[in-house]
Amino acid sequence: MLARVARRLGIVRAKVTGGEPLLRSDIVEICSALSKYLETSVTTNGYYLSEYAPKLAEAGLHHINVSLPALDRERYRAVTGVDGLDRVVRGIEVARDVGLKPMTINVVLLRGYNDRDIERFIDFASRNEARLRFIEFEPIGVSAETFARLYLPADTVIERIRGRVVAERTRSLHNRPVYILDTGIEIEIVKWFGNPRFCYGCDRVRITPRGEIRVCIALPDSVDASKCFERLDEECLEKAIVRANELRRPFYTYPRE
């Protein structure tokens, strides 16, 4: 139902995120249903990817994003609390081999954990025929002290790769800059902190597990569509999505108390 309604409203892409979506026993069925109407991707931490990648590829999943905070085993454990780097690397290799492309490796920049490994991430992504996305750390759900300690500006990455850039473009979503290096690898920068242009290019609609429709993860505005899902009411859901979009506003213009 959701995919049909989204398509009628002109939405062409869907992303299944979490939490960790591969913890769901029905994730393959979900992706199969979405893929019939929408270009569908999954964002995963990769821990169960080696098991699910072949099934997801068969279900018609279009591409996959894998979060990878570190390439050093101990630093990976320090960030995630799990000794899972080897499993994630294996999952990325399996996803590559079964043709889940384009694959994107997401790296949230964390000072002291991965700021010394920019070149290693580039080499790793190149070997696995993946795109690379560096994402600024978000001050959401963490203390101001923690954010100040871990925040690393994305400009740090741009300066590190500048000498290898052979072409640049801007992705319409969030006005994200994309740099193509001399090896052909694409590096996308998600630089949202203090960046009004980021909100200006946002057209996302989010459905929460509770059936709320939100257009911004950082703002409280939402539309409750839970009854639409309970009744399998497509007209109700369509109106709810339209209403949610009417609430859209740039994060930086939201009134502060």
Stockholm file with secondary structure:
# STOCKHOLM 1.0

chainA/1-257         MLARVARRLGIVRAKVTGGEPLLRSDIVEICSALSKYLETSVTTNGYYLSEYAPKLAEAGLHHINVSLPALDRERYRAVTGVDGLDRVVRGIEVARDVGLKPMTINVVLLRGYNDRDIERFIDFASRNEARLRFIEFEPIGVSAETFARLYLPADTVIERIRGRVVAERTRSLHNRPVYILDTGIEIEIVKWFGNPRFCYGCDRVRITPRGEIRVCIALPDSVDASKCFERLDEECLEKAIVRANELRRPFYTYPRE
#=GR chainA/1-257 SS CHHHHHHHTTCCEEEECSSCGGGSTTHHHHHHHHHTTSEEEEEECSTTHHHHHHHHHHTTCCEEEEECCCSSHHHHHHHHSSCCHHHHHHHHHHHHHTTCCSEEEEEECCTTTTTTCHHHHHHHHHHTTEEEEEECCCCSSSCHHHHHHHCCCTHHHHHHHGGGEEEEEEETGGGEEEEEETTSCEEEEECCTTCHHHHHTCCCCEECTTSEEESCTTSCCCEECHHHHHHTCHHHHHHHHHHHHHTCCCGGGSCCC
#=GC SS_cons         CHHHHHHHTTCCEEEECSSCGGGSTTHHHHHHHHHTTSEEEEEECSTTHHHHHHHHHHTTCCEEEEECCCSSHHHHHHHHSSCCHHHHHHHHHHHHHTTCCSEEEEEECCTTTTTTCHHHHHHHHHHTTEEEEEECCCCSSSCHHHHHHHCCCTHHHHHHHGGGEEEEEEETGGGEEEEEETTSCEEEEECCTTCHHHHHTCCCCEECTTSEEESCTTSCCCEECHHHHHHTCHHHHHHHHHHHHHTCCCGGGSCCC
//
